[in-house]
Amino acid sequence: MNKKPKLLVVADSYYPKVDGTLKFMEEFLKRTGKDFETSLLVPDYGIKKGRNVTYIKLSKIFKISGYSSLKLSFSNLKKIKKAIKEAEIVFIQGPALISYLGIYYSYRYKKKTVFYTHTIAWELFEKFVPLFIKKLFYNLIKKISMMLYNHCSEILVPYHELKDYIRNAGVKSEITVARLGVDIDQFFPSKNIELSKKDLKIDPNKFVIGYVGRISKEKNTHLLLDAFKKLENQDKFVLLMVGDGPESQTKEFKETNNCIVTGFVNNVQDYLKAMDIFIMPSLTETTSLATLEAMSSGLPVIATKVGFIKNYIIKNHNGIFFPRDSATMLSVKINQLIRDKQLREKLGQNARKTVAYSFSWERSINRIKRLLLKKYYEN
């Protein structure tokens, strides 16, 4: 029997966080167990789940958007170095400090290193610094990212435009496009939306405006709240926020009438089935799995033109766009879909078809698996 390659998966996200990176990891691990001897290097959020997992302690002081950074200690660095030394190929999901240290030590120990960039680091982290150092911070993070990207054996990106963007930014490492996917058998339209609402203890007579993801600055969620508050006859609507975030970001949502904040949940599909429309107001995205899952669930989507979203959503065919800095225009778009049931149905049906035809976890993971094995067997 051929020996399976020892694969270390490094990530800055882990349970109980529910984000695109974690969803990708779940699908990847589920579909590649026969191909690799896999171990994980992940942050310790207090939940121990899975086998062969090394947990990295987090700082109790330094946080960005509710995410704690790793604690810079000899113990943590020793764990990171040990995990990487024992691996034959390192597959890194990022970006934040654990993944960036993963790239650094993988390069130092001459490991085959494949980095899957789920977020554009310099665009993400600049959202959390004061205006007077924003440009300096942006350039610093970009410079560090470019240096580390060029230490990788290969970079994976979820769409072609991002490949061109980081190549033009200065990445010289090999770059390959590998799309993310959706489990269309798990995310499908509700057969009875009134019953789906009842199951979640939501009034079936109310129109549900939904969102899935982090409640945070980079996701622009407060603009969604502002747009919701502009709607007339508030008692007819529910704003369903499936996710969590820092208390400073979630407090106003929790204090708003007809607004539900669920926290992180493991059954996102059930909440999508209870929605009438889905909003993605984000300021920065790559693929946005949350949007694809909503589309797979047959929901009409209103989104900002960011990342890959602007490529797979076609205006008035499978979704609608709005300017990311205008709560008024978002409110207008929401009202348009509230009034026009026929348009909602058309957008939702076409959204489901788009995902079913173009996005598949099976196809995506198989491609990534082949890329990792090819990189492992290269001289």
C-alpha positions as a Markdown table, in Angstrom:
| # | Residue | x | y | z |
|---|---|---|---|---|
| 1 | Met | 0.0 | 0.0 | 0.0 |
| 2 | Asn | 1.4 | 3.4 | -0.9 |
| 3 | Lys | 2.1 | 5.7 | 2.0 |
| 4 | Lys | -0.3 | 8.7 | 2.2 |
| 5 | Pro | 1.3 | 12.1 | 2.1 |
| 6 | Lys | 1.4 | 13.9 | 5.5 |
| 7 | Leu | -0.7 | 17.0 | 5.0 |
| 8 | Leu | -0.9 | 19.8 | 7.5 |
| 9 | Val | -3.9 | 22.1 | 7.2 |
| 10 | Val | -3.2 | 25.5 | 8.8 |
| 11 | Ala | -6.0 | 28.0 | 9.4 |
| 12 | Asp | -6.9 | 31.2 | 11.3 |
| 13 | Ser | -10.5 | 30.0 | 11.9 |
| 14 | Tyr | -12.0 | 27.0 | 13.8 |
| 15 | Tyr | -15.0 | 26.0 | 15.7 |
| 16 | Pro | -17.3 | 27.6 | 17.0 |
| 17 | Lys | -16.7 | 30.2 | 14.3 |
| 18 | Val | -18.7 | 29.6 | 11.1 |
| 19 | Asp | -17.2 | 31.3 | 8.1 |
| 20 | Gly | -16.2 | 30.5 | 4.6 |
| 21 | Thr | -12.8 | 29.2 | 5.5 |
| 22 | Leu | -14.2 | 26.8 | 8.0 |
| 23 | Lys | -16.8 | 25.6 | 5.6 |
| 24 | Phe | -14.1 | 24.9 | 3.0 |
| 25 | Met | -12.1 | 23.0 | 5.5 |
| 26 | Glu | -15.0 | 20.8 | 6.5 |
| 27 | Glu | -15.7 | 20.0 | 2.9 |
| 28 | Phe | -12.0 | 19.4 | 2.1 |
| 29 | Leu | -11.5 | 17.1 | 5.1 |
| 30 | Lys | -14.7 | 15.2 | 4.4 |
| 31 | Arg | -13.6 | 14.4 | 0.8 |
| 32 | Thr | -9.8 | 13.8 | 1.1 |
| 33 | Gly | -9.5 | 11.4 | 4.1 |
| 34 | Lys | -8.4 | 8.6 | 1.8 |
| 35 | Asp | -5.8 | 10.6 | 0.1 |
| 36 | Phe | -3.8 | 12.2 | 2.9 |
| 37 | Glu | -2.7 | 11.6 | 6.4 |
| 38 | Thr | -4.1 | 15.0 | 7.6 |
| 39 | Ser | -3.4 | 17.0 | 10.7 |
| 40 | Leu | -4.7 | 20.5 | 11.6 |
| 41 | Leu | -3.0 | 23.6 | 13.1 |
| 42 | Val | -5.8 | 26.0 | 14.3 |
| 43 | Pro | -6.7 | 28.6 | 16.9 |
| 44 | Asp | -8.0 | 27.5 | 20.3 |
| 45 | Tyr | -11.5 | 29.0 | 20.7 |
| 46 | Gly | -12.3 | 26.5 | 23.5 |
| 47 | Ile | -13.9 | 23.8 | 21.4 |
| 48 | Lys | -11.9 | 20.6 | 20.8 |
| 49 | Lys | -13.2 | 18.9 | 17.7 |
| 50 | Gly | -11.6 | 16.5 | 15.2 |
| 51 | Arg | -8.5 | 14.3 | 15.3 |
| 52 | Asn | -4.8 | 15.2 | 14.9 |
| 53 | Val | -5.4 | 18.8 | 15.9 |
| 54 | Thr | -2.8 | 21.2 | 17.3 |
| 55 | Tyr | -4.5 | 24.1 | 19.1 |
| 56 | Ile | -2.8 | 27.5 | 19.3 |
| 57 | Lys | -3.5 | 29.7 | 22.3 |
| 58 | Leu | -5.0 | 33.1 | 21.6 |
| 59 | Ser | -4.4 | 36.5 | 23.1 |
| 60 | Lys | -7.0 | 37.8 | 25.5 |
| 61 | Ile | -6.0 | 41.4 | 24.8 |
| 62 | Phe | -5.5 | 41.9 | 21.0 |
| 63 | Lys | -8.6 | 41.4 | 18.8 |
| 64 | Ile | -9.6 | 42.4 | 15.3 |
| 65 | Ser | -13.3 | 42.4 | 14.6 |
| 66 | Gly | -13.9 | 40.0 | 17.5 |
| 67 | Tyr | -11.2 | 37.6 | 16.3 |
| 68 | Ser | -8.4 | 37.1 | 18.8 |
| 69 | Ser | -4.9 | 37.1 | 17.4 |
| 70 | Leu | -2.6 | 34.3 | 18.5 |
| 71 | Lys | -0.6 | 34.7 | 21.6 |
| 72 | Leu | 3.1 | 35.4 | 20.7 |
| 73 | Ser | 4.7 | 32.9 | 23.1 |
| 74 | Phe | 7.5 | 30.3 | 23.0 |
| 75 | Ser | 4.9 | 27.6 | 23.6 |
| 76 | Asn | 2.9 | 28.6 | 20.5 |
| 77 | Leu | 5.9 | 29.0 | 18.3 |
| 78 | Lys | 7.2 | 25.6 | 19.4 |
| 79 | Lys | 3.8 | 24.0 | 18.5 |
| 80 | Ile | 3.8 | 25.7 | 15.1 |
| 81 | Lys | 7.3 | 24.7 | 14.3 |
| 82 | Lys | 6.8 | 21.1 | 15.4 |
| 83 | Ala | 3.6 | 20.7 | 13.4 |
| 84 | Ile | 5.3 | 22.0 | 10.2 |
| 85 | Lys | 8.4 | 19.9 | 10.7 |
| 86 | Glu | 6.3 | 16.7 | 10.9 |
| 87 | Ala | 4.4 | 17.6 | 7.7 |
| 88 | Glu | 5.4 | 16.7 | 4.1 |
| 89 | Ile | 3.1 | 19.3 | 2.5 |
| 90 | Val | 1.5 | 22.3 | 4.2 |
| 91 | Phe | -1.9 | 23.6 | 3.0 |
| 92 | Ile | -2.6 | 27.1 | 4.5 |
| 93 | Gln | -5.9 | 28.9 | 4.7 |
| 94 | Gly | -5.7 | 32.6 | 5.5 |
| 95 | Pro | -4.8 | 35.3 | 6.0 |
| 96 | Ala | -4.0 | 36.2 | 9.6 |
| 97 | Leu | -1.1 | 35.6 | 12.0 |
| 98 | Ile | -1.3 | 31.8 | 12.3 |
| 99 | Ser | -1.4 | 31.3 | 8.6 |
| 100 | Tyr | 1.3 | 33.9 | 7.9 |
| 101 | Leu | 3.6 | 32.2 | 10.5 |
| 102 | Gly | 2.7 | 28.9 | 8.8 |
| 103 | Ile | 4.0 | 30.2 | 5.5 |
| 104 | Tyr | 7.2 | 31.6 | 7.1 |
| 105 | Tyr | 8.1 | 28.4 | 8.9 |
| 106 | Ser | 7.1 | 26.2 | 6.0 |
| 107 | Tyr | 9.5 | 28.2 | 3.8 |
| 108 | Arg | 12.2 | 28.0 | 6.5 |
| 109 | Tyr | 11.9 | 24.2 | 6.8 |
| 110 | Lys | 11.7 | 23.8 | 3.0 |
| 111 | Lys | 8.2 | 22.3 | 2.9 |
| 112 | Lys | 5.9 | 22.2 | -0.1 |
| 113 | Thr | 3.6 | 25.1 | 0.7 |
| 114 | Val | 0.2 | 25.7 | -0.9 |
| 115 | Phe | -1.7 | 28.8 | 0.3 |
| 116 | Tyr | -5.4 | 29.3 | -0.4 |
| 117 | Thr | -6.2 | 32.9 | 0.0 |
| 118 | His | -9.8 | 33.3 | 1.1 |
| 119 | Thr | -9.5 | 37.0 | 1.8 |
| 120 | Ile | -7.4 | 39.9 | 0.6 |
| 121 | Ala | -5.5 | 40.7 | 3.8 |
| 122 | Trp | -4.6 | 44.3 | 3.1 |
| 123 | Glu | -8.1 | 45.3 | 2.2 |
| 124 | Leu | -9.6 | 43.4 | 5.2 |
| 125 | Phe | -7.4 | 44.6 | 8.0 |
| 126 | Glu | -7.3 | 48.3 | 7.0 |
| 127 | Lys | -11.0 | 48.5 | 8.0 |
| 128 | Phe | -10.0 | 48.2 | 11.7 |
| 129 | Val | -7.3 | 50.9 | 12.0 |
| 130 | Pro | -7.8 | 54.7 | 12.5 |
| 131 | Leu | -8.0 | 56.8 | 9.4 |
| 132 | Phe | -4.7 | 58.6 | 10.0 |
| 133 | Ile | -2.7 | 55.4 | 9.7 |
| 134 | Lys | -5.0 | 53.5 | 7.2 |
| 135 | Lys | -2.8 | 54.1 | 4.1 |
| 136 | Leu | 0.4 | 53.2 | 6.0 |
| 137 | Phe | -1.1 | 50.1 | 7.5 |
| 138 | Tyr | -2.6 | 49.0 | 4.1 |
| 139 | Asn | 0.8 | 49.3 | 2.4 |
| 140 | Leu | 2.6 | 47.5 | 5.3 |
| 141 | Ile | 0.2 | 44.5 | 5.3 |
| 142 | Lys | 0.4 | 44.4 | 1.5 |
| 143 | Lys | 4.2 | 44.4 | 1.5 |
| 144 | Ile | 4.3 | 41.6 | 4.2 |
| 145 | Ser | 1.7 | 39.6 | 2.2 |
| 146 | Met | 3.6 | 39.9 | -1.0 |
| 147 | Met | 6.8 | 38.7 | 0.6 |
| 148 | Leu | 5.1 | 35.7 | 2.2 |
| 149 | Tyr | 3.1 | 34.8 | -0.9 |
| 150 | Asn | 6.4 | 34.6 | -2.8 |
| 151 | His | 7.6 | 32.1 | -0.2 |
| 152 | Cys | 4.8 | 29.7 | -1.3 |
| 153 | Ser | 5.2 | 26.8 | -3.7 |
| 154 | Glu | 1.8 | 27.7 | -5.1 |
| 155 | Ile | -1.1 | 30.1 | -4.4 |
| 156 | Leu | -4.7 | 29.1 | -4.9 |
| 157 | Val | -7.4 | 31.7 | -5.6 |
| 158 | Pro | -11.1 | 31.2 | -6.1 |
| 159 | Tyr | -11.5 | 33.3 | -9.3 |
| 160 | His | -9.5 | 34.6 | -12.3 |
| 161 | Glu | -9.8 | 38.3 | -11.5 |
| 162 | Leu | -8.1 | 37.7 | -8.1 |
| 163 | Lys | -5.3 | 35.9 | -9.8 |
| 164 | Asp | -4.7 | 38.9 | -12.1 |
| 165 | Tyr | -5.0 | 41.2 | -9.1 |
| 166 | Ile | -2.3 | 39.6 | -6.9 |
| 167 | Arg | -0.1 | 38.9 | -9.9 |
| 168 | Asn | -0.1 | 42.6 | -10.7 |
| 169 | Ala | 0.5 | 43.4 | -7.0 |
| 170 | Gly | 3.8 | 41.5 | -7.2 |
| 171 | Val | 3.2 | 37.8 | -6.6 |
| 172 | Lys | 5.8 | 35.7 | -8.6 |
| 173 | Ser | 4.8 | 32.3 | -7.2 |
| 174 | Glu | 2.7 | 30.0 | -9.3 |
| 175 | Ile | -1.0 | 31.0 | -9.0 |
| 176 | Thr | -3.9 | 28.6 | -9.8 |
| 177 | Val | -7.6 | 29.2 | -9.9 |
| 178 | Ala | -9.6 | 26.8 | -7.8 |
| 179 | Arg | -13.3 | 27.7 | -7.2 |
| 180 | Leu | -15.1 | 27.1 | -4.0 |
| 181 | Gly | -18.4 | 25.2 | -4.1 |
| 182 | Val | -21.8 | 24.6 | -2.5 |
| 183 | Asp | -23.5 | 21.4 | -1.4 |
| 184 | Ile | -26.7 | 21.8 | -3.4 |
| 185 | Asp | -28.2 | 18.8 | -1.7 |
| 186 | Gln | -28.0 | 20.6 | 1.6 |
| 187 | Phe | -28.8 | 24.1 | 0.4 |
| 188 | Phe | -32.1 | 23.9 | -1.5 |
| 189 | Pro | -35.3 | 25.9 | -1.6 |
| 190 | Ser | -37.9 | 25.5 | 1.2 |
| 191 | Lys | -40.9 | 23.4 | 0.2 |
| 192 | Asn | -43.0 | 25.4 | 2.6 |
| 193 | Ile | -41.6 | 28.7 | 3.7 |
| 194 | Glu | -44.4 | 29.4 | 6.3 |
| 195 | Leu | -43.5 | 26.0 | 8.0 |
| 196 | Ser | -39.8 | 26.8 | 7.8 |
| 197 | Lys | -40.5 | 30.1 | 9.6 |
| 198 | Lys | -42.6 | 28.4 | 12.3 |
| 199 | Asp | -39.9 | 25.8 | 12.9 |
| 200 | Leu | -37.6 | 28.8 | 13.9 |
| 201 | Lys | -40.4 | 30.4 | 15.9 |
| 202 | Ile | -40.7 | 33.3 | 13.4 |
| 203 | Asp | -44.2 | 34.6 | 12.6 |
| 204 | Pro | -45.0 | 33.0 | 9.2 |
| 205 | Asn | -46.9 | 36.1 | 8.2 |
| 206 | Lys | -43.8 | 38.3 | 8.4 |
| 207 | Phe | -41.5 | 39.0 | 5.5 |
| 208 | Val | -38.0 | 37.8 | 6.4 |
| 209 | Ile | -35.0 | 39.8 | 5.2 |
| 210 | Gly | -31.9 | 37.7 | 5.9 |
| 211 | Tyr | -28.1 | 37.8 | 6.2 |
| 212 | Val | -25.5 | 35.1 | 7.0 |
| 213 | Gly | -22.0 | 35.9 | 8.2 |
| 214 | Arg | -20.0 | 38.0 | 10.7 |
| 215 | Ile | -21.7 | 41.0 | 12.1 |
| 216 | Ser | -18.8 | 43.4 | 11.7 |
| 217 | Lys | -17.4 | 46.5 | 10.0 |
| 218 | Glu | -15.9 | 44.7 | 7.0 |
| 219 | Lys | -19.2 | 43.1 | 6.3 |
| 220 | Asn | -20.9 | 46.5 | 6.4 |
| 221 | Thr | -23.8 | 45.1 | 8.4 |
| 222 | His | -24.8 | 48.3 | 10.0 |
| 223 | Leu | -25.7 | 49.7 | 6.6 |
| 224 | Leu | -28.1 | 46.8 | 6.4 |
| 225 | Leu | -29.6 | 47.7 | 9.7 |
| 226 | Asp | -29.9 | 51.4 | 8.6 |
| 227 | Ala | -31.7 | 50.2 | 5.5 |
| 228 | Phe | -34.0 | 48.0 | 7.5 |
| 229 | Lys | -35.0 | 50.9 | 9.8 |
| 230 | Lys | -36.0 | 52.9 | 6.7 |
| 231 | Leu | -38.7 | 50.5 | 5.8 |
| 232 | Glu | -42.3 | 51.5 | 6.5 |
| 233 | Asn | -44.6 | 49.3 | 8.5 |
| 234 | Gln | -41.7 | 47.7 | 10.5 |
| 235 | Asp | -44.0 | 45.2 | 12.2 |
| 236 | Lys | -44.5 | 43.4 | 8.9 |
| 237 | Phe | -40.8 | 42.5 | 8.6 |
| 238 | Val | -38.1 | 40.6 | 10.4 |
| 239 | Leu | -34.4 | 41.2 | 10.0 |
| 240 | Leu | -32.8 | 37.8 | 10.5 |
| 241 | Met | -29.0 | 38.0 | 11.2 |
| 242 | Val | -27.5 | 34.5 | 11.2 |
| 243 | Gly | -24.1 | 34.9 | 12.7 |
| 244 | Asp | -22.3 | 36.8 | 15.5 |
| 245 | Gly | -19.6 | 39.4 | 16.1 |
| 246 | Pro | -18.1 | 41.7 | 18.6 |
| 247 | Glu | -20.6 | 43.1 | 21.2 |
| 248 | Ser | -19.9 | 46.6 | 20.0 |
| 249 | Gln | -21.3 | 45.5 | 16.6 |
| 250 | Thr | -24.2 | 43.3 | 17.6 |
| 251 | Lys | -25.6 | 45.4 | 20.4 |
| 252 | Glu | -27.7 | 47.7 | 18.2 |
| 253 | Phe | -29.1 | 44.8 | 16.3 |
| 254 | Lys | -30.2 | 43.0 | 19.5 |
| 255 | Glu | -31.9 | 46.2 | 20.7 |
| 256 | Thr | -33.8 | 46.7 | 17.4 |
| 257 | Asn | -37.5 | 45.6 | 17.3 |
| 258 | Asn | -38.2 | 42.8 | 14.8 |
| 259 | Cys | -34.5 | 41.9 | 14.5 |
| 260 | Ile | -33.2 | 38.4 | 15.5 |
| 261 | Val | -29.4 | 37.7 | 16.0 |
| 262 | Thr | -28.9 | 34.0 | 16.1 |
| 263 | Gly | -25.2 | 33.7 | 17.0 |
| 264 | Phe | -23.1 | 31.1 | 15.2 |
| 265 | Val | -25.3 | 28.1 | 14.2 |
| 266 | Asn | -24.6 | 24.7 | 12.6 |
| 267 | Asn | -27.8 | 24.5 | 10.6 |
| 268 | Val | -27.5 | 27.6 | 8.4 |
| 269 | Gln | -29.6 | 25.9 | 5.7 |
| 270 | Asp | -32.7 | 25.9 | 8.0 |
| 271 | Tyr | -32.4 | 29.6 | 8.5 |
| 272 | Leu | -32.0 | 30.3 | 4.7 |
| 273 | Lys | -35.2 | 28.3 | 4.1 |
| 274 | Ala | -37.0 | 30.8 | 6.4 |
| 275 | Met | -35.9 | 33.9 | 4.5 |
| 276 | Asp | -37.8 | 35.7 | 1.7 |
| 277 | Ile | -34.7 | 37.6 | 0.5 |
| 278 | Phe | -31.0 | 37.6 | 1.2 |
| 279 | Ile | -28.7 | 40.6 | 1.6 |
| 280 | Met | -24.9 | 40.6 | 1.3 |
| 281 | Pro | -23.8 | 44.2 | 2.1 |
| 282 | Ser | -20.1 | 43.4 | 2.5 |
| 283 | Leu | -17.2 | 45.8 | 1.7 |
| 284 | Thr | -14.7 | 43.1 | 1.0 |
| 285 | Glu | -15.2 | 39.5 | -0.2 |
| 286 | Thr | -13.5 | 36.9 | -2.4 |
| 287 | Thr | -16.1 | 34.3 | -3.3 |
| 288 | Ser | -18.7 | 34.8 | -0.5 |
| 289 | Leu | -19.9 | 31.2 | 0.2 |
| 290 | Ala | -22.8 | 32.7 | 2.2 |
| 291 | Thr | -24.1 | 34.4 | -0.9 |
| 292 | Leu | -23.7 | 31.2 | -3.0 |
| 293 | Glu | -25.5 | 29.1 | -0.3 |
| 294 | Ala | -28.4 | 31.6 | -0.3 |
| 295 | Met | -28.6 | 31.4 | -4.1 |
| 296 | Ser | -28.5 | 27.6 | -3.9 |
| 297 | Ser | -31.5 | 27.9 | -1.5 |
| 298 | Gly | -33.4 | 29.7 | -4.2 |
| 299 | Leu | -33.3 | 33.1 | -2.6 |
| 300 | Pro | -33.3 | 36.4 | -4.5 |
| 301 | Val | -30.1 | 38.2 | -3.5 |
| 302 | Ile | -29.3 | 41.9 | -3.1 |
| 303 | Ala | -25.5 | 42.4 | -2.9 |
| 304 | Thr | -22.6 | 44.8 | -3.3 |
| 305 | Lys | -20.3 | 44.5 | -6.3 |
| 306 | Val | -17.3 | 43.1 | -4.5 |
| 307 | Gly | -14.9 | 40.2 | -5.2 |
| 308 | Phe | -16.3 | 37.3 | -7.3 |
| 309 | Ile | -19.9 | 38.3 | -6.5 |
| 310 | Lys | -19.9 | 40.8 | -9.3 |
| 311 | Asn | -19.1 | 38.0 | -11.8 |
| 312 | Tyr | -21.6 | 35.3 | -10.8 |
| 313 | Ile | -24.5 | 37.6 | -10.1 |
| 314 | Ile | -26.1 | 39.0 | -13.2 |
| 315 | Lys | -28.2 | 42.1 | -12.6 |
| 316 | Asn | -32.0 | 41.3 | -12.8 |
| 317 | His | -31.3 | 37.7 | -13.8 |
| 318 | Asn | -30.2 | 36.0 | -10.5 |
| 319 | Gly | -29.8 | 39.0 | -8.2 |
| 320 | Ile | -29.6 | 42.8 | -7.8 |
| 321 | Phe | -26.8 | 45.1 | -6.9 |
| 322 | Phe | -26.8 | 48.2 | -4.7 |
| 323 | Pro | -24.1 | 50.9 | -4.0 |
| 324 | Arg | -22.2 | 49.7 | -0.8 |
| 325 | Asp | -22.3 | 53.1 | 0.8 |
| 326 | Ser | -26.0 | 53.8 | 0.4 |
| 327 | Ala | -28.5 | 52.6 | 3.0 |
| 328 | Thr | -31.2 | 54.5 | 1.1 |
| 329 | Met | -30.6 | 52.6 | -2.1 |
| 330 | Leu | -30.5 | 49.3 | -0.3 |
| 331 | Ser | -33.9 | 50.1 | 1.3 |
| 332 | Val | -35.2 | 51.0 | -2.2 |
| 333 | Lys | -34.0 | 47.6 | -3.6 |
| 334 | Ile | -35.5 | 45.7 | -0.6 |
| 335 | Asn | -38.9 | 47.5 | -1.2 |
| 336 | Gln | -38.7 | 46.6 | -4.8 |
| 337 | Leu | -38.5 | 42.9 | -4.0 |
| 338 | Ile | -41.1 | 43.1 | -1.3 |
| 339 | Arg | -43.6 | 44.5 | -3.7 |
| 340 | Asp | -42.7 | 42.3 | -6.7 |
| 341 | Lys | -43.2 | 38.6 | -5.9 |
| 342 | Gln | -42.8 | 37.6 | -9.6 |
| 343 | Leu | -39.3 | 39.2 | -9.7 |
| 344 | Arg | -38.4 | 37.5 | -6.4 |
| 345 | Glu | -39.4 | 34.1 | -7.8 |
| 346 | Lys | -37.5 | 34.7 | -11.1 |
| 347 | Leu | -34.3 | 35.8 | -9.3 |
| 348 | Gly | -34.5 | 32.9 | -6.9 |
| 349 | Gln | -35.0 | 30.3 | -9.5 |
| 350 | Asn | -32.2 | 31.6 | -11.7 |
| 351 | Ala | -29.9 | 31.9 | -8.6 |
| 352 | Arg | -30.4 | 28.2 | -7.9 |
| 353 | Lys | -29.7 | 27.2 | -11.5 |
| 354 | Thr | -26.5 | 29.3 | -11.5 |
| 355 | Val | -25.1 | 27.5 | -8.4 |
| 356 | Ala | -26.3 | 24.0 | -9.6 |
| 357 | Tyr | -24.6 | 24.5 | -13.0 |
| 358 | Ser | -21.4 | 26.3 | -12.0 |
| 359 | Phe | -20.5 | 25.5 | -8.4 |
| 360 | Ser | -19.9 | 22.1 | -7.0 |
| 361 | Trp | -17.9 | 21.0 | -4.0 |
| 362 | Glu | -17.1 | 17.7 | -5.6 |
| 363 | Arg | -15.5 | 19.3 | -8.6 |
| 364 | Ser | -13.8 | 22.0 | -6.5 |
| 365 | Ile | -12.2 | 19.6 | -3.9 |
| 366 | Asn | -11.2 | 17.1 | -6.5 |
| 367 | Arg | -9.3 | 19.8 | -8.4 |
| 368 | Ile | -7.6 | 21.0 | -5.2 |
| 369 | Lys | -6.7 | 17.5 | -4.2 |
| 370 | Arg | -5.1 | 16.8 | -7.6 |
| 371 | Leu | -3.1 | 20.1 | -7.3 |
| 372 | Leu | -1.8 | 19.2 | -3.8 |
| 373 | Leu | -0.8 | 15.6 | -4.9 |
| 374 | Lys | 0.9 | 17.0 | -8.0 |
| 375 | Lys | 2.9 | 19.5 | -5.8 |
| 376 | Tyr | 3.8 | 16.7 | -3.4 |
| 377 | Tyr | 5.2 | 14.5 | -6.1 |
| 378 | Glu | 7.2 | 17.3 | -7.8 |
| 379 | Asn | 10.9 | 17.2 | -7.4 |
